Amino acid sequence: MNFAFATKDGRPSMRRLLMTEYGNEGFLFECAEMTENGPFGAACSYWPRLHRQIRIEGVIGKSGGKHLLLVPNSVEFWQGHSNRIHDRLRFERLETIPSPPPENIAIQSGTWKVERLSP
C-alpha cells in the first residue's frame, strides 16, 4: 500500500509498505524504523481490475519489531463504474484517537459515522 505521513517538521513523505495484517487494533505495516514520522498517517491502495480503492487515515502507533500500526480515524471505500458515477462511502470515527494512540485500542470502540460521498 502507499503510506503517507507528515514529518515532525510538517513535510510530506510517502512510501510503499507491506500491510501484514489488520484487526481490532488497526492496520499493521512492515517497515524499517521510521524516526522522522509525525503522529498522523494515511494509507491507500487501488485494485484496477476490480475498480476499487481503500483510503485509511489515522494515528501512527508503535508495534513490536519492524512494524508500524495505523489506528484509523477514517476509512473510505471507492467503487468505480464505467459510467463514471462512482460509489464512495466514508466511515469516520466521531471521537478522534489521540496521538500516540492508547494501548489496546479497538477499531470498533467509539462511535462511527457512515457518510455516502458519491453519488
MOPAC internal coordinates of N, CA, C and O (Angstrom, degrees):
PM7 1SCF
backbone

  N    0.0000 0     0.00 0     0.00 0    0    0    0
  C    1.4471 1     0.00 0     0.00 0    1    0    0
  C    1.5250 1   108.65 1     0.00 0    2    1    0
  O    1.2310 1   121.12 1   -27.01 1    3    2    1
  N    1.3202 1   115.47 1   152.99 1    3    2    1
  C    1.4543 1   119.70 1   170.19 1    5    3    2
  C    1.5198 1   107.65 1   -77.13 1    6    5    3
  O    1.2310 1   120.68 1   -45.99 1    7    6    5
  N    1.3158 1   116.30 1   134.01 1    7    6    5
  C    1.4555 1   121.18 1  -178.64 1    9    7    6
  C    1.5172 1   108.14 1  -127.42 1   10    9    7
  O    1.2310 1   120.32 1   -53.82 1   11   10    9
  N    1.3225 1   117.00 1   126.18 1   11   10    9
  C    1.4625 1   121.67 1  -178.33 1   13   11   10
  C    1.5254 1   109.67 1  -123.61 1   14   13   11
  O    1.2310 1   121.63 1   -29.87 1   15   14   13
  N    1.3272 1   114.48 1   150.13 1   15   14   13
  C    1.4541 1   120.62 1   175.66 1   17   15   14
  C    1.5107 1   108.09 1  -156.40 1   18   17   15
  O    1.2310 1   120.73 1   -15.83 1   19   18   17
  N    1.2983 1   116.20 1   164.17 1   19   18   17
  C    1.4654 1   121.11 1   173.03 1   21   19   18
  C    1.5221 1   106.98 1   -99.42 1   22   21   19
  O    1.2310 1   121.07 1   -43.66 1   23   22   21
  N    1.3223 1   115.56 1   136.34 1   23   22   21
  C    1.4566 1   119.26 1   176.84 1   25   23   22
  C    1.5237 1   108.73 1   -69.01 1   26   25   23
  O    1.2310 1   120.66 1    -8.76 1   27   26   25
  N    1.3034 1   116.34 1   171.24 1   27   26   25
  C    1.4644 1   119.85 1  -178.41 1   29   27   26
  C    1.5201 1   112.72 1   -60.60 1   30   29   27
  O    1.2310 1   120.19 1   154.48 1   31   30   29
  N    1.3440 1   117.25 1   -25.52 1   31   30   29
  C    1.4673 1   119.28 1   176.53 1   33   31   30
  C    1.5238 1   112.40 1   -95.75 1   34   33   31
  O    1.2310 1   120.04 1  -166.99 1   35   34   33
  N    1.3434 1   117.53 1    13.01 1   35   34   33
  C    1.4549 1   122.07 1   172.17 1   37   35   34
  C    1.5202 1   116.17 1    89.78 1   38   37   35
  O    1.2310 1   119.21 1  -174.09 1   39   38   37
  N    1.3226 1   119.10 1     5.91 1   39   38   37
  C    1.4561 1   121.45 1  -179.53 1   41   39   38
  C    1.5283 1   109.97 1   -83.70 1   42   41   39
  O    1.2310 1   119.92 1   -42.67 1   43   42   41
  N    1.3496 1   117.76 1   137.33 1   43   42   41
  C    1.4643 1   119.76 1   179.00 1   45   43   42
  C    1.5283 1   111.51 1   -72.79 1   46   45   43
  O    1.2310 1   121.25 1   -33.82 1   47   46   45
  N    1.3208 1   115.22 1   146.18 1   47   46   45
  C    1.4500 1   121.55 1   177.59 1   49   47   46
  C    1.5234 1   108.29 1  -145.67 1   50   49   47
  O    1.2310 1   120.51 1   -39.19 1   51   50   49
  N    1.3425 1   116.62 1   140.81 1   51   50   49
  C    1.4616 1   120.32 1  -178.62 1   53   51   50
  C    1.5195 1   109.19 1  -141.43 1   54   53   51
  O    1.2310 1   120.87 1   -32.70 1   55   54   53
  N    1.3142 1   115.94 1   147.30 1   55   54   53
  C    1.4583 1   121.96 1   175.77 1   57   55   54
  C    1.5210 1   109.19 1  -156.50 1   58   57   55
  O    1.2310 1   120.59 1   -12.95 1   59   58   57
  N    1.3310 1   116.48 1   167.05 1   59   58   57
  C    1.4629 1   121.49 1   176.15 1   61   59   58
  C    1.5240 1   107.21 1   -94.39 1   62   61   59
  O    1.2310 1   121.36 1   -50.39 1   63   62   61
  N    1.3252 1   115.00 1   129.61 1   63   62   61
  C    1.4612 1   120.92 1   177.99 1   65   63   62
  C    1.5155 1   109.40 1  -128.28 1   66   65   63
  O    1.2310 1   121.12 1   -26.64 1   67   66   65
  N    1.3054 1   115.46 1   153.36 1   67   66   65
  C    1.4582 1   121.69 1   176.67 1   69   67   66
  C    1.5229 1   108.74 1   -89.00 1   70   69   67
  O    1.2310 1   120.59 1   -59.90 1   71   70   69
  N    1.3359 1   116.48 1   120.10 1   71   70   69
  C    1.4599 1   119.72 1   173.75 1   73   71   70
  C    1.5266 1   106.44 1   -81.99 1   74   73   71
  O    1.2310 1   120.64 1   -63.60 1   75   74   73
  N    1.3157 1   116.39 1   116.40 1   75   74   73
  C    1.4650 1   120.20 1  -174.60 1   77   75   74
  C    1.5168 1   113.34 1   -90.50 1   78   77   75
  O    1.2310 1   120.41 1   151.94 1   79   78   77
  N    1.3295 1   116.83 1   -28.06 1   79   78   77
  C    1.4638 1   119.60 1   177.80 1   81   79   78
  C    1.5210 1   110.45 1  -167.46 1   82   81   79
  O    1.2310 1   121.84 1   -15.40 1   83   82   81
  N    1.3130 1   114.08 1   164.60 1   83   82   81
  C    1.4587 1   120.19 1   174.37 1   85   83   82
  C    1.5139 1   107.43 1  -140.84 1   86   85   83
  O    1.2310 1   121.04 1   -26.13 1   87   86   85
  N    1.3036 1   115.61 1   153.87 1   87   86   85
  C    1.4535 1   119.55 1  -178.70 1   89   87   86
  C    1.5156 1   110.25 1  -170.83 1   90   89   87
  O    1.2310 1   120.90 1    20.72 1   91   90   89
  N    1.3107 1   115.89 1  -159.28 1   91   90   89
  C    1.4610 1   121.57 1  -176.60 1   93   91   90
  C    1.5257 1   113.36 1   -61.63 1   94   93   91
  O    1.2310 1   119.83 1   153.08 1   95   94   93
  N    1.3250 1   117.94 1   -26.92 1   95   94   93
  C    1.4615 1   120.37 1  -178.12 1   97   95   94
  C    1.5187 1   112.27 1   -83.03 1   98   97   95
  O    1.2310 1   119.78 1   153.55 1   99   98   97
  N    1.3273 1   118.02 1   -26.45 1   99   98   97
  C    1.4588 1   121.95 1  -178.23 1  101   99   98
  C    1.5119 1   110.74 1   144.97 1  102  101   99
  O    1.2310 1   120.73 1    28.46 1  103  102  101
  N    1.3327 1   116.21 1  -151.54 1  103  102  101
  C    1.4500 1   123.86 1  -176.41 1  105  103  102
  C    1.5272 1   108.20 1  -111.47 1  106  105  103
  O    1.2310 1   120.88 1   -53.01 1  107  106  105
  N    1.3269 1   115.92 1   126.99 1  107  106  105
  C    1.4582 1   121.71 1  -174.95 1  109  107  106
  C    1.5275 1   109.76 1  -104.39 1  110  109  107
  O    1.2310 1   120.67 1   -51.43 1  111  110  109
  N    1.3429 1   116.32 1   128.57 1  111  110  109
  C    1.4524 1   122.87 1  -178.95 1  113  111  110
  C    1.5167 1   110.05 1  -117.92 1  114  113  111
  O    1.2310 1   120.98 1   -36.60 1  115  114  113
  N    1.3299 1   115.74 1   143.40 1  115  114  113
  C    1.4600 1   120.68 1   175.29 1  117  115  114
  C    1.5178 1   107.94 1   -91.93 1  118  117  115
  O    1.2310 1   120.63 1   -51.01 1  119  118  117
  N    1.3276 1   116.39 1   128.99 1  119  118  117
  C    1.4582 1   120.14 1  -179.30 1  121  119  118
  C    1.5193 1   110.02 1  -161.76 1  122  121  119
  O    1.2310 1   121.91 1   -16.17 1  123  122  121
  N    1.3226 1   113.95 1   163.83 1  123  122  121
  C    1.4605 1   119.62 1   171.84 1  125  123  122
  C    1.5221 1   107.08 1   -74.26 1  126  125  123
  O    1.2310 1   120.13 1   -11.69 1  127  126  125
  N    1.2911 1   117.37 1   168.31 1  127  126  125
  C    1.4640 1   121.58 1   178.61 1  129  127  126
  C    1.5253 1   109.69 1   -57.51 1  130  129  127
  O    1.2310 1   120.69 1   -51.69 1  131  130  129
  N    1.3174 1   116.28 1   128.31 1  131  130  129
  C    1.4584 1   121.53 1   179.79 1  133  131  130
  C    1.5214 1   107.93 1  -114.48 1  134  133  131
  O    1.2310 1   120.69 1   -94.51 1  135  134  133
  N    1.3098 1   116.29 1    85.49 1  135  134  133
  C    1.4591 1   120.17 1  -175.17 1  137  135  134
  C    1.5155 1   112.62 1   -77.92 1  138  137  135
  O    1.2310 1   120.13 1   160.68 1  139  138  137
  N    1.3469 1   117.35 1   -19.32 1  139  138  137
  C    1.4566 1   119.48 1  -175.94 1  141  139  138
  C    1.5177 1   113.54 1   -87.61 1  142  141  139
  O    1.2310 1   119.69 1   177.40 1  143  142  141
  N    1.3114 1   118.19 1    -2.60 1  143  142  141
  C    1.4598 1   118.73 1  -174.44 1  145  143  142
  C    1.5164 1   113.00 1   -75.46 1  146  145  143
  O    1.2310 1   121.55 1   -30.99 1  147  146  145
  N    1.3296 1   114.64 1   149.01 1  147  146  145
  C    1.4528 1   122.23 1   174.61 1  149  147  146
  C    1.5148 1   109.63 1   -87.02 1  150  149  147
  O    1.2310 1   119.75 1    12.26 1  151  150  149
  N    1.3300 1   118.09 1  -167.74 1  151  150  149
  C    1.4561 1   120.41 1  -172.84 1  153  151  150
  C    1.5302 1   115.48 1   -81.48 1  154  153  151
  O    1.2310 1   119.50 1   164.79 1  155  154  153
  N    1.3382 1   118.56 1   -15.21 1  155  154  153
  C    1.4582 1   120.31 1  -174.60 1  157  155  154
  C    1.5212 1   111.13 1  -119.24 1  158  157  155
  O    1.2310 1   121.35 1   -31.42 1  159  158  157
  N    1.3388 1   115.01 1   148.58 1  159  158  157
  C    1.4578 1   120.30 1  -179.65 1  161  159  158
  C    1.5112 1   111.63 1  -145.68 1  162  161  159
  O    1.2310 1   121.21 1   -10.52 1  163  162  161
  N    1.3232 1   115.30 1   169.48 1  163  162  161
  C    1.4610 1   121.88 1   177.98 1  165  163  162
  C    1.5198 1   108.45 1  -146.26 1  166  165  163
  O    1.2310 1   120.65 1   -32.61 1  167  166  165
  N    1.3143 1   116.36 1   147.39 1  167  166  165
  C    1.4589 1   122.12 1   177.75 1  169  167  166
  C    1.5183 1   108.42 1  -131.21 1  170  169  167
  O    1.2310 1   120.87 1   -30.62 1  171  170  169
  N    1.3295 1   115.94 1   149.38 1  171  170  169
  C    1.4560 1   121.01 1  -178.93 1  173  171  170
  C    1.5186 1   108.82 1  -147.98 1  174  173  171
  O    1.2310 1   120.72 1   -41.98 1  175  174  173
  N    1.3194 1   116.23 1   138.02 1  175  174  173
  C    1.4523 1   120.95 1   174.70 1  177  175  174
  C    1.5138 1   108.91 1  -140.27 1  178  177  175
  O    1.2310 1   120.89 1   -36.16 1  179  178  177
  N    1.3406 1   115.91 1   143.84 1  179  178  177
  C    1.4630 1   122.53 1  -178.37 1  181  179  178
  C    1.5186 1   108.74 1  -128.01 1  182  181  179
  O    1.2310 1   120.77 1   -45.87 1  183  182  181
  N    1.3244 1   116.13 1   134.13 1  183  182  181
  C    1.4502 1   123.39 1   176.58 1  185  183  182
  C    1.5283 1   107.58 1  -112.60 1  186  185  183
  O    1.2310 1   119.64 1   -82.27 1  187  186  185
  N    1.3519 1   118.29 1    97.73 1  187  186  185
  C    1.4629 1   120.63 1  -172.70 1  189  187  186
  C    1.5266 1   114.62 1   -62.39 1  190  189  187
  O    1.2310 1   119.60 1   141.45 1  191  190  189
  N    1.3090 1   118.37 1   -38.55 1  191  190  189
  C    1.4720 1   119.66 1  -179.06 1  193  191  190
  C    1.5258 1   111.99 1   -66.38 1  194  193  191
  O    1.2310 1   120.50 1   150.51 1  195  194  193
  N    1.3158 1   116.66 1   -29.49 1  195  194  193
  C    1.4678 1   121.14 1   179.65 1  197  195  194
  C    1.5235 1   112.37 1   -94.00 1  198  197  195
  O    1.2310 1   120.63 1   169.83 1  199  198  197
  N    1.3302 1   116.40 1   -10.17 1  199  198  197
  C    1.4720 1   121.89 1  -175.56 1  201  199  198
  C    1.5226 1   110.27 1    55.47 1  202  201  199
  O    1.2310 1   121.16 1  -131.88 1  203  202  201
  N    1.3309 1   115.39 1    48.12 1  203  202  201
  C    1.4651 1   120.51 1  -179.47 1  205  203  202
  C    1.5189 1   110.54 1  -132.90 1  206  205  203
  O    1.2310 1   122.08 1   -29.80 1  207  206  205
  N    1.3225 1   113.63 1   150.20 1  207  206  205
  C    1.4559 1   120.90 1   179.54 1  209  207  206
  C    1.5247 1   108.84 1  -145.15 1  210  209  207
  O    1.2310 1   121.44 1   -30.94 1  211  210  209
  N    1.3236 1   114.85 1   149.06 1  211  210  209
  C    1.4653 1   120.57 1   173.17 1  213  211  210
  C    1.5240 1   108.11 1  -129.34 1  214  213  211
  O    1.2310 1   121.15 1   -42.75 1  215  214  213
  N    1.3248 1   115.41 1   137.25 1  215  214  213
  C    1.4714 1   122.53 1   175.41 1  217  215  214
  C    1.5211 1   107.38 1  -122.62 1  218  217  215
  O    1.2310 1   120.83 1   -45.74 1  219  218  217
  N    1.3217 1   116.01 1   134.26 1  219  218  217
  C    1.4638 1   121.76 1   179.94 1  221  219  218
  C    1.5246 1   107.88 1  -128.34 1  222  221  219
  O    1.2310 1   120.06 1   -51.19 1  223  222  221
  N    1.3202 1   117.48 1   128.81 1  223  222  221
  C    1.4611 1   122.21 1   175.38 1  225  223  222
  C    1.5153 1   108.18 1  -124.29 1  226  225  223
  O    1.2310 1   120.71 1   -40.59 1  227  226  225
  N    1.3315 1   116.24 1   139.41 1  227  226  225
  C    1.4543 1   117.78 1  -179.73 1  229  227  226
  C    1.5071 1   113.40 1  -176.78 1  230  229  227
  O    1.2310 1   122.13 1    23.17 1  231  230  229
  N    1.3069 1   113.54 1  -156.83 1  231  230  229
  C    1.4593 1   123.14 1  -176.02 1  233  231  230
  C    1.5230 1   108.89 1  -104.00 1  234  233  231
  O    1.2310 1   120.96 1   -43.14 1  235  234  233
  N    1.3300 1   115.77 1   136.86 1  235  234  233
  C    1.4559 1   121.04 1   178.63 1  237  235  234
  C    1.5200 1   109.73 1   -85.98 1  238  237  235
  O    1.2310 1   121.35 1   -52.42 1  239  238  237
  N    1.3147 1   115.03 1   127.58 1  239  238  237
  C    1.4566 1   121.10 1   177.07 1  241  239  238
  C    1.5135 1   109.80 1  -121.82 1  242  241  239
  O    1.2310 1   120.83 1   -13.43 1  243  242  241
  N    1.2930 1   116.02 1   166.57 1  243  242  241
  C    1.4609 1   120.66 1   179.72 1  245  243  242
  C    1.5255 1   109.35 1   -97.52 1  246  245  243
  O    1.2310 1   121.90 1   -34.43 1  247  246  245
  N    1.3039 1   113.97 1   145.57 1  247  246  245
  C    1.4483 1   120.99 1   175.24 1  249  247  246
  C    1.5267 1   105.71 1  -135.53 1  250  249  247
  O    1.2310 1   120.28 1   -17.66 1  251  250  249
  N    1.3071 1   117.08 1   162.34 1  251  250  249
  C    1.4586 1   120.22 1  -174.20 1  253  251  250
  C    1.5161 1   114.38 1   -59.79 1  254  253  251
  O    1.2310 1   120.09 1   -28.29 1  255  254  253
  N    1.3099 1   117.43 1   151.71 1  255  254  253
  C    1.4599 1   123.09 1   174.81 1  257  255  254
  C    1.5193 1   113.03 1    67.57 1  258  257  255
  O    1.2310 1   121.25 1    40.49 1  259  258  257
  N    1.3221 1   115.22 1  -139.51 1  259  258  257
  C    1.4653 1   121.41 1  -178.69 1  261  259  258
  C    1.5210 1   110.47 1   -95.10 1  262  261  259
  O    1.2310 1   120.28 1  -132.16 1  263  262  261
  N    1.3083 1   117.07 1    47.84 1  263  262  261
  C    1.4535 1   121.07 1  -178.33 1  265  263  262
  C    1.5197 1   111.03 1  -124.39 1  266  265  263
  O    1.2310 1   121.44 1   -32.57 1  267  266  265
  N    1.3201 1   114.86 1   147.43 1  267  266  265
  C    1.4535 1   123.31 1   178.81 1  269  267  266
  C    1.5216 1   107.19 1  -124.93 1  270  269  267
  O    1.2310 1   119.66 1   -42.76 1  271  270  269
  N    1.3165 1   118.25 1   137.24 1  271  270  269
  C    1.4546 1   123.36 1  -177.16 1  273  271  270
  C    1.5161 1   109.46 1  -108.73 1  274  273  271
  O    1.2310 1   120.50 1   -49.78 1  275  274  273
  N    1.3289 1   116.65 1   130.22 1  275  274  273
  C    1.4579 1   121.80 1   174.07 1  277  275  274
  C    1.5251 1   107.49 1  -110.26 1  278  277  275
  O    1.2310 1   120.66 1   -69.65 1  279  278  277
  N    1.3377 1   116.34 1   110.35 1  279  278  277
  C    1.4636 1   122.35 1   179.07 1  281  279  278
  C    1.5227 1   106.47 1   -92.30 1  282  281  279
  O    1.2310 1   119.64 1   -65.97 1  283  282  281
  N    1.3393 1   118.30 1   114.03 1  283  282  281
  C    1.4602 1   120.06 1  -170.59 1  285  283  282
  C    1.5259 1   114.42 1   -74.91 1  286  285  283
  O    1.2310 1   121.81 1   -39.52 1  287  286  285
  N    1.3349 1   114.14 1   140.48 1  287  286  285
  C    1.4612 1   122.42 1   166.31 1  289  287  286
  C    1.5168 1   109.84 1  -106.32 1  290  289  287
  O    1.2310 1   120.72 1   160.34 1  291  290  289
  N    1.3470 1   116.23 1   -19.66 1  291  290  289
  C    1.4574 1   121.79 1  -178.65 1  293  291  290
  C    1.5243 1   109.08 1  -151.17 1  294  293  291
  O    1.2310 1   120.59 1   -43.98 1  295  294  293
  N    1.3459 1   116.48 1   136.02 1  295  294  293
  C    1.4596 1   122.44 1   175.76 1  297  295  294
  C    1.5208 1   107.02 1  -132.68 1  298  297  295
  O    1.2310 1   120.51 1   -53.90 1  299  298  297
  N    1.3382 1   116.64 1   126.10 1  299  298  297
  C    1.4630 1   120.90 1  -179.38 1  301  299  298
  C    1.5227 1   109.85 1  -120.21 1  302  301  299
  O    1.2310 1   121.16 1   -45.88 1  303  302  301
  N    1.3342 1   115.39 1   134.12 1  303  302  301
  C    1.4590 1   122.31 1   177.34 1  305  303  302
  C    1.5275 1   108.45 1  -112.23 1  306  305  303
  O    1.2310 1   120.84 1   -44.80 1  307  306  305
  N    1.3386 1   116.00 1   135.20 1  307  306  305
  C    1.4549 1   122.48 1   179.91 1  309  307  306
  C    1.5162 1   108.47 1  -125.54 1  310  309  307
  O    1.2310 1   120.71 1   -47.60 1  311  310  309
  N    1.3398 1   116.25 1   132.40 1  311  310  309
  C    1.4660 1   122.63 1   177.27 1  313  311  310
  C    1.5152 1   107.23 1  -125.42 1  314  313  311
  O    1.2310 1   120.30 1   -64.52 1  315  314  313
  N    1.3395 1   117.03 1   115.48 1  315  314  313
  C    1.4535 1   121.63 1  -179.38 1  317  315  314
  C    1.5195 1   112.12 1   -81.42 1  318  317  315
  O    1.2310 1   120.95 1   -27.41 1  319  318  317
  N    1.3161 1   115.79 1   152.59 1  319  318  317
  C    1.4675 1   122.63 1   176.93 1  321  319  318
  C    1.5241 1   108.72 1  -135.63 1  322  321  319
  O    1.2310 1   119.99 1   -27.94 1  323  322  321
  N    1.3345 1   117.61 1   152.06 1  323  322  321
  C    1.4652 1   121.73 1  -177.42 1  325  323  322
  C    1.5231 1   112.53 1   -63.32 1  326  325  323
  O    1.2310 1   119.87 1   154.21 1  327  326  325
  N    1.3296 1   117.85 1   -25.79 1  327  326  325
  C    1.4679 1   120.60 1   179.15 1  329  327  326
  C    1.5336 1   111.93 1   -83.35 1  330  329  327
  O    1.2310 1   120.39 1  -175.47 1  331  330  329
  N    1.3214 1   116.86 1     4.53 1  331  330  329
  C    1.4639 1   125.45 1   178.86 1  333  331  330
  C    1.5340 1   113.73 1    63.84 1  334  333  331
  O    1.2310 1   120.27 1  -166.25 1  335  334  333
  N    1.3146 1   117.09 1    13.75 1  335  334  333
  C    1.4672 1   120.66 1   170.47 1  337  335  334
  C    1.5220 1   105.66 1   -97.09 1  338  337  335
  O    1.2310 1   121.11 1   -88.34 1  339  338  337
  N    1.3227 1   115.49 1    91.66 1  339  338  337
  C    1.4541 1   122.50 1  -171.27 1  341  339  338
  C    1.5263 1   111.16 1   -88.17 1  342  341  339
  O    1.2310 1   121.39 1   -27.48 1  343  342  341
  N    1.3229 1   114.94 1   152.52 1  343  342  341
  C    1.4634 1   121.43 1   173.67 1  345  343  342
  C    1.5217 1   108.34 1   -92.68 1  346  345  343
  O    1.2310 1   120.79 1   -48.73 1  347  346  345
  N    1.3401 1   116.10 1   131.27 1  347  346  345
  C    1.4661 1   121.59 1   175.01 1  349  347  346
  C    1.5200 1   107.99 1  -135.96 1  350  349  347
  O    1.2310 1   121.33 1   -55.43 1  351  350  349
  N    1.3255 1   115.06 1   124.57 1  351  350  349
  C    1.4684 1   121.86 1   176.46 1  353  351  350
  C    1.5162 1   108.51 1  -124.30 1  354  353  351
  O    1.2310 1   120.66 1   -44.12 1  355  354  353
  N    1.3376 1   116.35 1   135.88 1  355  354  353
  C    1.4662 1   120.60 1   177.12 1  357  355  354
  C    1.5249 1   109.07 1  -122.07 1  358  357  355
  O    1.2310 1   121.20 1   -49.95 1  359  358  357
  N    1.3187 1   115.32 1   130.05 1  359  358  357
  C    1.4566 1   122.97 1   172.86 1  361  359  358
  C    1.5163 1   105.65 1  -104.02 1  362  361  359
  O    1.2310 1   120.22 1   -57.85 1  363  362  361
  N    1.3342 1   117.18 1   122.15 1  363  362  361
  C    1.4499 1   120.95 1  -176.27 1  365  363  362
  C    1.5244 1   109.98 1  -127.05 1  366  365  363
  O    1.2310 1   121.58 1   -50.48 1  367  366  365
  N    1.3202 1   114.58 1   129.52 1  367  366  365
  C    1.4597 1   120.63 1   178.59 1  369  367  366
  C    1.5210 1   108.62 1   -73.59 1  370  369  367
  O    1.2310 1   119.83 1   -51.45 1  371  370  369
  N    1.3319 1   117.92 1   128.55 1  371  370  369
  C    1.4556 1   121.33 1  -177.62 1  373  371  370
  C    1.5246 1   112.05 1   -74.93 1  374  373  371
  O    1.2310 1   120.18 1   148.14 1  375  374  373
  N    1.3325 1   117.26 1   -31.86 1  375  374  373
  C    1.4602 1   121.27 1   175.96 1  377  375  374
  C    1.5239 1   106.94 1  -101.55 1  378  377  375
  O    1.2310 1   119.79 1   -76.03 1  379  378  377
  N    1.3235 1   118.00 1   103.97 1  379  378  377
  C    1.4547 1   122.29 1  -177.52 1  381  379  378
  C    1.5229 1   110.55 1   -64.05 1  382  381  379
  O    1.2310 1   121.14 1   -44.42 1  383  382  381
  N    1.3198 1   115.43 1   135.58 1  383  382  381
  C    1.4600 1   121.85 1   178.66 1  385  383  382
  C    1.5380 1   108.48 1   -74.20 1  386  385  383
  O    1.2310 1   119.79 1   -49.90 1  387  386  385
  N    1.3248 1   118.01 1   130.10 1  387  386  385
  C    1.4678 1   120.11 1   179.51 1  389  387  386
  C    1.5272 1   111.09 1   -73.63 1  390  389  387
  O    1.2310 1   121.38 1   -11.99 1  391  390  389
  N    1.3018 1   114.97 1   168.01 1  391  390  389
  C    1.4567 1   120.23 1   176.84 1  393  391  390
  C    1.5283 1   108.94 1  -114.00 1  394  393  391
  O    1.2310 1   119.09 1   -49.03 1  395  394  393
  N    1.3095 1   119.34 1   130.97 1  395  394  393
  C    1.4546 1   126.67 1    -6.25 1  397  395  394
  C    1.5254 1   110.95 1   -71.81 1  398  397  395
  O    1.2310 1   120.63 1   -23.80 1  399  398  397
  N    1.3467 1   116.39 1   156.20 1  399  398  397
  C    1.4661 1   118.75 1  -178.54 1  401  399  398
  C    1.5284 1   111.24 1   -66.95 1  402  401  399
  O    1.2310 1   120.24 1   -33.52 1  403  402  401
  N    1.3216 1   117.14 1   146.48 1  403  402  401
  C    1.4679 1   119.26 1   177.07 1  405  403  402
  C    1.5221 1   110.81 1   -64.11 1  406  405  403
  O    1.2310 1   120.50 1   -29.13 1  407  406  405
  N    1.3125 1   116.65 1   150.87 1  407  406  405
  C    1.4635 1   120.07 1   177.91 1  409  407  406
  C    1.5201 1   109.59 1   -65.84 1  410  409  407
  O    1.2310 1   121.32 1   -31.63 1  411  410  409
  N    1.3231 1   115.08 1   148.37 1  411  410  409
  C    1.4599 1   123.50 1   176.90 1  413  411  410
  C    1.5273 1   112.89 1    61.10 1  414  413  411
  O    1.2310 1   119.95 1  -149.39 1  415  414  413
  N    1.3373 1   117.70 1    30.61 1  415  414  413
  C    1.4551 1   120.90 1   174.61 1  417  415  414
  C    1.5287 1   107.75 1   -71.97 1  418  417  415
  O    1.2310 1   119.90 1   -38.21 1  419  418  417
  N    1.2918 1   117.80 1   141.79 1  419  418  417
  C    1.4619 1   121.81 1   178.45 1  421  419  418
  C    1.5249 1   109.19 1  -112.19 1  422  421  419
  O    1.2310 1   120.58 1   -39.61 1  423  422  421
  N    1.3341 1   116.51 1   140.39 1  423  422  421
  C    1.4588 1   121.15 1  -179.55 1  425  423  422
  C    1.5172 1   111.04 1   -55.99 1  426  425  423
  O    1.2310 1   120.27 1   138.87 1  427  426  425
  N    1.3150 1   117.10 1   -41.13 1  427  426  425
  C    1.4581 1   119.26 1  -176.23 1  429  427  426
  C    1.5288 1   113.33 1   -76.46 1  430  429  427
  O    1.2310 1   119.94 1   174.62 1  431  430  429
  N    1.3364 1   117.72 1    -5.38 1  431  430  429
  C    1.4599 1   118.97 1   178.51 1  433  431  430
  C    1.5135 1   109.77 1   -71.15 1  434  433  431
  O    1.2310 1   120.60 1   -29.46 1  435  434  433
  N    1.3061 1   116.46 1   150.54 1  435  434  433
  C    1.4535 1   120.84 1  -178.46 1  437  435  434
  C    1.5122 1   111.88 1    83.18 1  438  437  435
  O    1.2310 1   121.21 1     3.22 1  439  438  437
  N    1.3092 1   115.29 1  -176.78 1  439  438  437
  C    1.4574 1   121.60 1  -178.19 1  441  439  438
  C    1.5159 1   108.96 1  -108.32 1  442  441  439
  O    1.2310 1   120.98 1   -45.63 1  443  442  441
  N    1.3259 1   115.74 1   134.37 1  443  442  441
  C    1.4490 1   122.27 1   179.35 1  445  443  442
  C    1.5204 1   109.98 1  -111.17 1  446  445  443
  O    1.2310 1   120.78 1   -39.15 1  447  446  445
  N    1.3264 1   116.12 1   140.85 1  447  446  445
  C    1.4616 1   122.42 1   175.52 1  449  447  446
  C    1.5140 1   107.47 1  -108.07 1  450  449  447
  O    1.2310 1   120.01 1   -44.86 1  451  450  449
  N    1.3368 1   117.59 1   135.14 1  451  450  449
  C    1.4541 1   122.62 1   176.44 1  453  451  450
  C    1.5242 1   107.93 1  -105.50 1  454  453  451
  O    1.2310 1   121.19 1   -49.60 1  455  454  453
  N    1.3222 1   115.33 1   130.40 1  455  454  453
  C    1.4549 1   119.95 1  -177.42 1  457  455  454
  C    1.5336 1   109.38 1  -132.59 1  458  457  455
  O    1.2310 1   120.26 1   -51.46 1  459  458  457
  N    1.3205 1   117.11 1   128.54 1  459  458  457
  C    1.4652 1   121.37 1   173.49 1  461  459  458
  C    1.5122 1   107.54 1   -84.07 1  462  461  459
  O    1.2310 1   120.49 1   -61.67 1  463  462  461
  N    1.3304 1   116.66 1   118.33 1  463  462  461
  C    1.4617 1   121.62 1  -178.90 1  465  463  462
  C    1.5264 1   112.49 1   -91.43 1  466  465  463
  O    1.2310 1   120.73 1   151.84 1  467  466  465
  N    1.3254 1   116.21 1   -28.16 1  467  466  465
  C    1.4637 1   121.10 1  -179.06 1  469  467  466
  C    1.5090 1   108.34 1  -163.37 1  470  469  467
  O    1.2310 1   116.98 1   -33.89 1  471  470  469
  N    1.3266 1   123.34 1   146.11 1  471  470  469
  C    1.4667 1   125.53 1    -7.93 1  473  471  470
  C    1.5091 1   110.11 1   -73.32 1  474  473  471
  O    1.2310 1   120.10 1   180.00 1  475  474  473

